[in-house]
């Protein structure tokens, strides 16, 4: 099939790579978000998907909106059979939505209808799910509500951060998306409507969502640290300044002798009290500094007995 691939961040690159390697399909163009400012100089930088497409010699389209008349006209000229999508980052509507014969097919990193929205992997980790996965579905007007072509499952391991889990799903999902394109071309793959039960939403994680509440149980705090890594990054306050808790954090056995947020510094460890068990901090990042071992931070900060995080 003739494909126009839509995607923007690094997580979409494995799927593009898989489709480029397929001997059954031709990626004739890529749609991605416009160049965005990055780095200290705020220089405009192309998206990872744009960079990979340009390296492959493929036409790159960067509409401000997919409804832009120039983009719609060019997409019509390209006449794609299908438009596979991975983390494109813009709302798709007619007339663009109706141009490809087989529609736009999205690779979404959850087991739909669970975790519809922008941050499915982060919410799965935050919720303590044991299993997640990826789904391919036909895009329609609702939020990730279209009929599903295929799914795969992936175990959430105890130490998984959102970044680590998303990387695994991106690589496995690339195969699922390619297989979905194969099935659509063969004509035997039928999209099945999503069930009405089990719908959960996964809005974008905000900086405030990533703030640690030390009165919560240790297990819940561990999920916040892992679920918000690498971005936006779990954080707390120490002496009035923001301190990122990069992780990993270690749940210590037994009842806590520390009150919520209270610090206890050992020779090579930093413990903090929670609403249940104590946690041992792994890596932290003081405001304006690079990440460092919690024990090194504590020595430099000269933490006094009874000082609190979060105050």
C-alpha positions, 0 to 999 in steps of 0.5 A: 500500500501507499502510506503517508506516515504521521508521527513526531517524537522519538517514540514514533521512529521505530514504527517508521523504521519498520514500515520503511523496511517492509517490502509490502508497503511504500512510505511516500511521505511523512507528516510531522509537527513543525520545527520547535525551539529546543536547547538553551539557544531556543534554536528551531529543531526538526522532530525525530521523525522528520530527521529520519524521513529526511535521511531516507529521502522521503518528503516531509510535510509540516502543517501547522494544522492538518486542516491547512488547505495546502496540506490537504491538497498535497495529501490528496495528490499523494493519494495514500491508501492508508495513513499510519499514525504514532504520537503525531500530536495534532487533532485530525479532522475532515477533509484530511481524515477522509482522504486515504482509502483505508483511513488513518490508523493509530498505534496507541500505547494502551489496551483500549478502551483503557487509558485513552488520551495523551499519557497512557503509559504514565497513567498505567504506571501511576495506577499500579497496573500489572499489564498494559500493551498497545492497540491499533485502531481506526481514527474517528472523531472521538478521543481514541474511540475508534474500532480496534484492529489488533492488540499486544500485551506487555507486563509492567515490571516492578522497576519500570519507569514510563520511559523504559516501558514506553521504549519497549512498547514502541519497539513491539508496537512497530511490529503490530502496526506493520502487521495491521497494514499487512492485514488491511491490504490483504482485506481480511483484517476487520476492526472491532468496536471498543467495548463501552465498559472499562474506559479510563482517561489518560490526560497529559501529566502536569508538573503539579501531578508530579509533586510528591506527597510524602503523607501518601503510602510508600508504594504510591510514591514509588509509582509517582517517581517511576510514572513521571520519569523521565518527564516531567520528573517527580519533585518535592521541596527542600529548604524552599527550592525544588528537588527532583527525585529521579529514582529509583527509590527503594521501599524499606521493610518494617514500620517507619520511625520517621514522620512523613517527609522526614530525612535520615542520612546515613554514611551511604544512604538517605531515608525519608518517611512516608505515610507507610514505610520508609523509602531510600532515595537513589538519585536526586537533582537539586534546582539548577544542578545535575542529577546526583546520588542522594548520599552525595547531595545530602553530604553537600547540603549538610542536612540536619536531623529532623529536616523535612522534604515537601515543607 
